[in-house]
Amino acid sequence: MAAQAQQETAVGSDHDSVRDREISVEQEHLDRVYRRLEEKIHEAEFLMNDAAKRGQVGTPGALAERDAQVFRAGIHLNRLNNEFEDFLFGRIDLLLGKDGKKGPDGAYTAVEPAEGAVRDDGTADIAETLHIGRIGVLDSEYAPLVIDWRAPAAAPFYRSTPVDPGRVVRRRVIRSKGRRVLGVEDDLMRPELKAFLDGGELAVIGDGALMAALGQARSHTMRDIVASIQAEQDLVIRAPAASVTYVEGGPGTGKTAVALHRAAYLLYQDRRRYSGGILIVSPTPLLVAYTEGVLPSLGEEGQVAIRAIGSLVDGAEATLYDSPSTARAKGSYRMLRVLRKAARGALELGPAGMLGGADGSGTGAGGGSASGSGASGADASGAGAGGADASGTGTGGANGTRSGRSAGNGTGSEMSGAEASGTGVGGANGTRSGRSAGNGTGSEMSGADASGSEAGEAEASGSGTSGADASGTGTSGAYGTRSGRSGANGAGAGNGSGVGTAAANGRGSGTAPASSGSASATAPTQLSFGDDGDGESPAAPAPVGPPTRLRVVAFGRRLELEAAELERIRRNALGGTAPVNLLRPRARKLLLDALWAQSGAATRHTDPELAAELRSSFDEDVTSEDSFIAFLDAWWPELTPRAVLAAMADERRLGRWARRILNPGEVRRVARSLRRDGHSVHDIAMLDELQAILGTPARPRKKRELDPLDQLTGLEELMPVREESQRERAERLAQERTEYAHVIVDEAQDLTPMQWRMVGRRGRHATWTVVGDPAQSSWSDPDEAAEARDEALGTRPRRRFELTVNYRNPAEIAELAAKVLALAMPGSKAPSAVRSTGVEPRFTVVQKSLGETVRAEAARLLDLVDGTVGVVVAMQRREEAARWLAGLGERVVALGSLEAKGLEYDATVVVSPAEIADESPAGLRVLYVALTRATQQLTVVSADRDQPDGSGVPDLLRD
Ligand SMILES: Nc1ncnc2c1ncn2[C@@H]1O[C@H](COP(=O)(O)OP(=O)(O)OP(=O)(O)O)[C@@H](O)[C@H]1O
């Protein structure tokens, strides 16, 4: 480790006056830096004004130049203003180097001292002094006033140790606020030397910056460690970005801090290369919130996205937890095979909306509206030049589609499945209501009505040039068809089946106002952690099949494909592993082939050219038929990941798809968990996998709309809007970004195989930094996860690093945690704590009630520390624990054991170690995490199951 040579004494006659003198030396330097910064700000402002003037010229060339200048100057100004707070924090005093070469930052590049830099009598002169800050500043002669912390010349500030000091004699951390220097802390790297600076002996002040930083009270946000990065950490931060940088280290060794500083370093090193974005994957939203201020404090924003593993899929957010056994099934590789089967199997269930959720869309020149609601699924769409209405409600599934020129209505309401569609130039109505399945279609040039209502099955269709009515009612089956040139009525009613035909005359037309589609859905209640385990599942939604018959009229003939033929075509189209949604054109082609074969037209021409022409007009004829379009939509719907996931909520169905992959208990638990309202982190990885399995069909590109701002020339008009649109564009690009140039995975030990696949897709061409600690893994099968990690990282070579020093926990707490480590991962080495506080962990047992005891302990710690207190409980207790602490203020928080990952507090209360350890197969490792969160004080509260001894020490923490 970077052992600090902490010189506790000040060299000089009076300790305070030496300190004051050293502070005033640094103040003088800071004043010079500020004067220079002010000059730079004026320059930046001048650039902005100049750019504004050029903008008024209005030629395209001047506009482009102005935009570039405004952009550059804006960034510059913004950075300067931002960096004004505490941006100068370090200084190194160096011996003369081996050669006299200078780098681009104006500093000498030699790492080792020149021969003779140290005289035989052990004295030496300081040949170079460098100040280190958050950005680099040169004076007007291009000499370095401040070196950027990421520049090569700053490396000795972090790398130098008493064992390997290089040229550094003294390393100083400067504390300042705004323009005022508050203090200095020195570490002497060559304590054996008597060094002179400008003729005077080098002064050494304070205990060293590291200790000062570690002793500070914690808030709810992480601080950067830029002033006290240690040598072994610096090696990781500055490791070349090739391939994979792999970092392991115990709790508190600075893995998260190092990962964040590395992101800033990489951007500094090669901004162009990382314009592709850096993604930092964090285990929880709490850790994202805790860490997200660090990069801006290092002067980096915009190009780095910090996202929780449950927020990687746009439009979805993990809000629920799975029980450990459900998580194990969902996160393992086995789930991949289940999802592949589900994606193909879901096609057979009919339109996507039937599978769960609700979809509604309405389009039309005149108007269209659509609504769908259902416990398990509803789909409704309306399209029309005039107006179209479609609504579907159902427990199982309901579908209503309408398309027409002037007006149309389609409704379906069903216990298990109903379909209603109407198409017409004039107007068409299709209504269906029934107990198990029904179809109602109306297709008309001017008006058609079709309705069927049935306990068993009903079908009604009406078609005519002018108007047609068809209705069928019956207990088990009824059939009513109407077709005619003008108008027709047909009804069939009966117990078994009824068929009626008629023909009549009529005419209809309609117009409707424009409106857009809407959809709403209600879903079952949410279950919390552990509740998705055993017990009765809520009623499973009944499956609804896709259409089982295709009927079209082409070349004057009625053609029909029956269920068996359709099934054969589907199987044929699904062959191979191509994404399901991309196979629709292939399925469509196979349908047309089958219809073409049935039409007998193939034999009409022997001339290949004429035959091809005939075939293409046949295809055109069929594919322009509304009934064909509607059929294809229902028979090969575009599947969404959410729809397939919702389909898996049906236990019977999931059982089919997971046969011989998941056991019945797992099927029950997974299906049950998927019926909750919301997603877990594991569901998010499943959604992402499904997106890859299903694919996204190519959509016709939207025409770029003309931007009226392109025509403007005056900067006054342009600036605010321009800036806004630039930012918007950057945000949009960041949102649309699905792949990154560098991916950093924090707490990598926790990623499940399915999560590794999800993260892997975001860094297929990236370089990687992976930081983690196997001893803190909450995933039950670390070997399987390691395999998945290796697959995600591919064959890229790994550079491995180990961090060995615990900067968070005092030795007293680290020692206690090491006992659990020995149980959780026998043989693994705990990191060594860098400091000790002399305060032993406190043990207590439940007094009146668990809640009251914990509350009293938390209140006690709040009195003892200035910063935060964390109360860590088993996951199933976290809501209860929040109630125990009500009213104690913002400095204290209740956390489930899994939520505590990566966080830290001044003091912690760990509640019932046995309960935490018993909660999952990885429980001991989770307990190890819980015990290593405190920077100052730890209290352990034991309940009965902890079997505390006479001093309150629980069984798990005894020697
Ligand atoms: N060089 C340093 N100077 C000052 N503070 C440091 C240094 N290194 C680490 N720390 C502090 O130590 C604490 C632990 O760091 P961090 O959270 O990055 O560790 P970690 O290895 O990610 O821990 P865990 O595995 O438990 O999540 C933080 O408060 C961090 O600021």
Ligand as a Chemical Component Dictionary entry (heavy atoms), coordinates in Angstrom:
data_LIG
# 
_chem_comp.id                   LIG 
_chem_comp.type                 NON-POLYMER 
_chem_comp.pdbx_formal_charge   0 
_chem_comp.three_letter_code    LIG 
# 
loop_
_chem_comp_atom.comp_id 
_chem_comp_atom.atom_id 
_chem_comp_atom.alt_atom_id 
_chem_comp_atom.type_symbol 
_chem_comp_atom.charge 
_chem_comp_atom.model_Cartn_x 
_chem_comp_atom.model_Cartn_y 
_chem_comp_atom.model_Cartn_z 
_chem_comp_atom.pdbx_ordinal 
LIG N1  N1  N 0 -7.529  7.172  -1.696 1  
LIG C1  C1  C 0 -8.567  7.483  -0.965 2  
LIG N2  N2  N 0 -8.624  8.660  -0.320 3  
LIG C2  C2  C 0 -9.683  8.993  0.439  4  
LIG N3  N3  N 0 -10.743 8.215  0.593  5  
LIG C3  C3  C 0 -10.744 7.029  -0.038 6  
LIG C4  C4  C 0 -9.655  6.607  -0.845 7  
LIG N4  N4  N 0 -9.954  5.401  -1.347 8  
LIG C5  C5  C 0 -11.166 5.082  -0.887 9  
LIG N5  N5  N 0 -11.637 6.056  -0.103 10 
LIG C6  C6  C 0 -12.907 6.103  0.589  11 
LIG O1  O1  O 0 -13.180 4.830  1.113  12 
LIG C7  C7  C 0 -14.561 4.554  1.039  13 
LIG C8  C8  C 0 -14.774 3.257  0.304  14 
LIG O2  O2  O 0 -14.578 3.443  -1.061 15 
LIG P1  P1  P 0 -15.465 2.687  -2.116 16 
LIG O3  O3  O 0 -16.900 2.810  -1.771 17 
LIG O4  O4  O 0 -15.033 3.124  -3.443 18 
LIG O5  O5  O 0 -14.983 1.191  -1.818 19 
LIG P2  P2  P 0 -15.459 -0.146 -2.501 20 
LIG O6  O6  O 0 -14.248 -0.974 -2.686 21 
LIG O7  O7  O 0 -16.276 0.134  -3.684 22 
LIG O8  O8  O 0 -16.332 -0.746 -1.322 23 
LIG P3  P3  P 0 -17.468 -1.867 -1.386 24 
LIG O9  O9  O 0 -16.884 -3.077 -2.049 25 
LIG O10 O10 O 0 -17.752 -2.109 0.042  26 
LIG O11 O11 O 0 -18.599 -1.274 -2.110 27 
LIG C9  C9  C 0 -15.196 5.742  0.356  28 
LIG O12 O12 O 0 -15.659 6.647  1.320  29 
LIG C10 C10 C 0 -14.042 6.376  -0.372 30 
LIG O13 O13 O 0 -14.229 7.747  -0.569 31 
# 
loop_
_chem_comp_bond.comp_id 
_chem_comp_bond.atom_id_1 
_chem_comp_bond.atom_id_2 
_chem_comp_bond.value_order 
_chem_comp_bond.pdbx_ordinal 
LIG N1  C1  SING 1  
LIG C1  N2  SING 2  
LIG C1  C4  DOUB 3  
LIG N2  C2  DOUB 4  
LIG C2  N3  SING 5  
LIG N3  C3  DOUB 6  
LIG C3  C4  SING 7  
LIG C3  N5  SING 8  
LIG C4  N4  SING 9  
LIG N4  C5  DOUB 10 
LIG C5  N5  SING 11 
LIG N5  C6  SING 12 
LIG C6  O1  SING 13 
LIG C6  C10 SING 14 
LIG O1  C7  SING 15 
LIG C7  C8  SING 16 
LIG C7  C9  SING 17 
LIG C8  O2  SING 18 
LIG O2  P1  SING 19 
LIG P1  O3  DOUB 20 
LIG P1  O4  SING 21 
LIG P1  O5  SING 22 
LIG O5  P2  SING 23 
LIG P2  O6  DOUB 24 
LIG P2  O7  SING 25 
LIG P2  O8  SING 26 
LIG O8  P3  SING 27 
LIG P3  O9  DOUB 28 
LIG P3  O10 SING 29 
LIG P3  O11 SING 30 
LIG C9  O12 SING 31 
LIG C9  C10 SING 32 
LIG C10 O13 SING 33 
# 
